Structure formats: C-alpha cells, structure tokens
Amino acid sequence: MNNLPQCPTCSSEYTYEDGELYVCPECAHEWPKVPAENPAADTVVCDAFGTELRDGDSLTVIKDLKVKGSSLVVKVGTKVKNIRIVAGDHDIDCKIDGIGAMQLKSEFVKKA
C-alpha cells in the first residue's frame, strides 16, 4: 500500500520518493516533502515608532543611511514603496529610486 501523497498536478497515485522530493512518474512533477516555510510569516516587524509593518507598505527613511560598498547615501525623507518583510537582521526588502534593490533595518524607517 502506497502511503505517499498524490501528485498535486495530475492527481496520480504512483508517486515515489527521491531524496528530499516526491516525484510523479506520469507528469514528471517534483515537489518537496516538507513544504517551504516562510520564516518572516511568524515574525512581527515594527518601524522605529512601534507601528507594525506588512508586505506592500510604504515607508519613509528617518536617518541618512550610507550604502555599504558605495559612495551613495539614502537621505532622510526618502520614500520607499511596496516593501517586503524578510527574515534576518535587515528585515525589509525594497527598491529605492536612484539606488536599486536593497535591504533596510526597520529601526531606521517609519510607516508613511
């Protein structure tokens, strides 16, 4: 008796294990045994004033920030749109006009 899950793509019951993956021999779909976890989903990230931040929020930088490895500076008052919360020391992933993609610490921003 096969106790493995059915293929999520074609619903085949003939799946098998291959290392850390399940594989469907009928449609060749592969998926992980353990679903990918979003480490940032359980964490609450707050700005410098204690306001909770969520994906898609807009922020304002409250301190001049030097960009590591560059002579660029993110100035006070710079607006950042459509952020994404990530796990780690720099918990905000964003794009800043004129600079590009970067990560920020929540302690240097406020919700706009």
Secondary structure, DSSP 4 states (H G I P E B T S, - for coil): ---SPPPTTT--S--EEETTEEE-TTT--EEESSPPP-TTSS--EE-TTS-EE-TT--EEE-S-EEPTTSS-EE-TT-EE-S-EE-SSSS-EEEEETTTEEEEE-GGGEEE-
